[in-house]
Amino acid sequence: MPVISSKPYIAGDVVFKCKPLFACIDYKYNGKHCDNCLKPMDQLKKCAKCLQMYYCGKNCQTIDWSFHKNECQLMRQKKLRSDPNWQMFQMRHYSDDPMDNTNPIGHHIGWGVTLELMCVRHSCHPNTAFITKGDSIEIRAMKSIASGEEITMDLIPLDMTGVYRDLFRDFLDIKCDCVKCKPNVEKPIEWQQFEQLLEKHNDHWESAMDPNLKHKNLNYEMDTQFMQYLDSIYGKFHQMKTYYLLKSFICFASDSRKANQSSKELWYKTVEEHLLVTHGSDHPWNAMLQTFLCRSV
């Protein structure tokens, strides 16, 4: 059953909010994020029985016990570990969740199952996108949505092409006849150029964020062709487009030879517009953007 909008939305509106039925922290972040609310913390308390789960307090531990009680005994018996974390994910999935056909929804620090998102169908030209804020998920409009229009999102990454796209489509049982999904329509050389530009872009990003590599981050300019690719792949607004724009702004602002204040402010307004639509005014990236704008030239 498709999800149909009951009222009109404009780009930037929150269509709905939800929380995962359950989530699992990636083992790389063990001891850095609470296993219940997912918030990052320096001083987390271990489960006194298994010593492998971390919580910011008694309340979070009590809330998570409905899932952790199945894991705790196995962890104490060395039959289950938080590394690799997919074992925990399966344990939480099949021990308490009566639905065994849900698909994991990925986010930055782990995995979760969100029943509300299962109903939203894929489109290669989606009108919404989801972002995570702590332990919650926001589904935000990326363009105007009319009342009665189907709500869609990209379940296959929009920059994915070729055989990987086919594998994703088959795995998720998605039927799509758009130009990108039709065989022998894409021009491989264009995607090859995009990947080369993306690699160059990521090299600048790494040198901008690593003090030991800052000497390499010289003469950065946003490639107009790269911008054209972003527009073509993601449309006017998309959370991944915002991600690349923010990274580019930081690279540019870190280049002391070119980052004059007027240019920074112009670029800042562009990134801010995208950020407000795709992530909202309360997202931490706003503070990061402001920090680099105010940093001395």
N, C-alpha and C positions, 0 to 999 in steps of 0.2 A: 504494500500500500504506500503510495507516494505521500510525502508530507506537503500539505497545501497551506499557503499563507492565508491567515484569516483577516489580515489587514495590510495596507501598504507600508513599505519600509523604504528608507533612503540609505545610501551608503554610509556606514558608520553606526547604524542602529543595531542594538543587541536584539536578535530575534528570539533567543531563549538561552537560559542558563541551565546547567545540570552538573551533577557530580558522578564520577565513576562508581559503579556498583562495588568494585574493589580495585586496588592498585598495588603495584609491586615496584619497589625501588631497585634500580640497577645496582648490582653488587659494587660497582665502582664508587657509588655514593653512600655505601654503608657507613653509618656513624656520622654522616654529614647532614642527612635529612631525616626528619621524623618519619617513621614507617607508617604513620596514620595520616597526619595532616600534610605531609610532604614538605613542611617548612624547613629551610636550612637553619641550623643551629650549631654553635660551638660546643655546648655542653648538653649532650643527650644522655638519657638514662637507659642502660641495658635492661632487657628482660632478665630478671634474677635467676630464672630457671635454665634457659637455653644460652644466654649471653650472646645471642646473635641478632636480636632485634632491638631497635633504638627508638626511644620516644621522648618527646619534649616534656612530658609530665604524666601523672597518674591518669588524668582524664583521657588522654589519647591512647594510653595502654589499655584502659578499660573498654573503650570503643572498639579497638582493633582485636580484642580478645575473641570475638565471635569467629574470626578467621584464624588468628594465631594459635588458638587452642588445638587445632588440627596439626599445625606444624611443630609446635613446641616440643611435644613428646618425641617426634621423629628426629628433631634437631639434637635433643639430648642423647638419643640413641645413635647419633652419627649416621642416620639413614637419610637425612635431608640437610642440605646446606643452603645458605643464602647465596652461595657462589657455586655453580651457575644459578642465576636467579630464575631461569625458565622453569626449574623444578618447583620453586615456590609459586610461580604464576599458575602452573598446572594444578598444584595442590589447592590453592585458593579457588580456582575455577571449578574444579570437579567435586570438591568437598562440600561447598555450600551453595553454589549456583546451580539451580535446576536446569538451566538452559546450557546445552553443551555445543551449540552451533554459533556462539558469538565470536566476533572478530576482535582482536586486540586493537585498541586505539593508541598509537604511539605518542609519547611526548618526551620532553627533554631529559628527564631523569629516571624514567622507568616506563612501565606499561600499565594499562588498565582496561577494564571492560565497561563501556558506557552504553547502556541499552537504548537511550534516546537517540544516539547517533546511528544506530543500526537501521533506523527507518529512513534516514536521509539517503537518497540515491545519488549516484555519481553523475557528474557532468564534466566534460573537458572545458566547458565555459560556465563555471559555477557562479551562482549569485550569492553564496555565503562562504565563509571559512571559519574554522574554529581555532581558538587560542586557549592556552591554559593559564590560569591565575591561581597559584597555590594548588589547592586540591579541587578547584572548580574549573569548569569549561564554559566558555562563552562562544556562542555561535553568532557571528556578526555579519551583517549585510555588506557585501562588497560592491553592490550596485543597487539601483532602484528595483524593488520587487512589488509587483501589483497584487492587490487582493485577489485570491484565487489562483495565483501562480505557484507552481511547484518550487519548493525549496531544495536546492541542490548544493553539493560540495564536491571537491576533487578527492576521490578515494585513491586515485592513481596520481603520483606526483606529476605536475604539469610539464616539468622539464625532462621527464623520462621518455625515452624513445626506443624504437627497435624491438629487439627480442625481449628486453626486460619489461617493456610495456605490455607485450603479448602475455608474458608469464603472469604479471599482476592481474591483467584482465581475465585470464583463465582462472586464476586462483580465487578471485572475488566473484567470478561468474557474471561479469559486466558485459552487456551488449552495447556497443557504441559504434556509430557509423560516421563519426566526425572525420574531418580530413586527416587529423593526426593519427587516428586509429585505422584508417584504411591502408592496406598494404601497397607498397610501391608508389606512394604519393609523396612522402617526405624527400627532401633533398639532403642527403647525408652531409655534404660539404658545409651547409649552413649550421647544422648542429655541431659539426667539428669545430667551426669557427667560434661558436658560442662557448664550447668547452675550453678552447684555448684562452678566450677572453676571461672566462671564469677562473681558470687556473692563475692567470696573471693577477686578477683581482684578489684572489685568496693569498697570493704571495705578498702583496702590499698590506693586506690585513694582518697577516702574521708579523710582519716587520713593524707595523704600527703599534701592535699590542705587546711586543716583546722588547724590553729595553736593550737587550743585547743585539737586536737586529735593526734598531732604529736607523743606523747609518745607511741601511739598504733602501729605506723608504724615501727615495728621492724623486722629485719631479712627478708626483702623482697627478693624473688628470682622469676624470671620468670619461671613458670612451663613449662617444655618441652612438656607435654601433652596438655597444653593450646595452645601452639604454633602449635602443630600438628592439633588441632581442627580448628584454624584460617586458616591454609593452606588448610585444607580439605573443609571448608565452603566457603572461599572467593577466593581461588586460590592464585597466586603469588602476585598480586596487587589488592587492592580494598580500597576505602576510609575508610570503617569501620575497615578494618584490620590496616590501618595506625593509626586510632583513638585509637585502643587498644594498639598498639605498643608505641605510644607517651605517653599514660597514664602510661604504664609499665615502660618506661624510667624515667619518673618523679618520680614514686614511688621508683625506684631503686636509683636514684640520691639523693633522700631525705633521704635515709637510710645511715646516716653518718658512720655506722660501717662497711658497705660492699662496699660503693661506692668509690673504689679507682679510680684514674684518668684514668689508662689504660683500666679498664673495662668499665668506662663511655664512653670513646672515641670509643671503639669497638661497643658498643650498639648504640652510637650516629650515627655512619656511617650507621648502618642498618636502623635506623628510618629515617635518612636523605634521603637514597635511595628511600624508600617508599614514603616519603613526596614529593619529587621532581616529582615522577611519578603521584601520585594521586591528588596532590594539587598545584604543581608548586612552583617555587622559590620565588614568591611574596606573598605567603599566610602567614598570621600572625602567624601560628603555627611554622614557621621557626624561628622566633624571640624567641618564647617560648622554643623551643628546644635548641637554643644557650644559652639562659639564664641559663638553668639548667645544661648545660655542663660546663659553666664558674663558676658556684657557687662553693664556696670553699668546700673542702671535710672535 
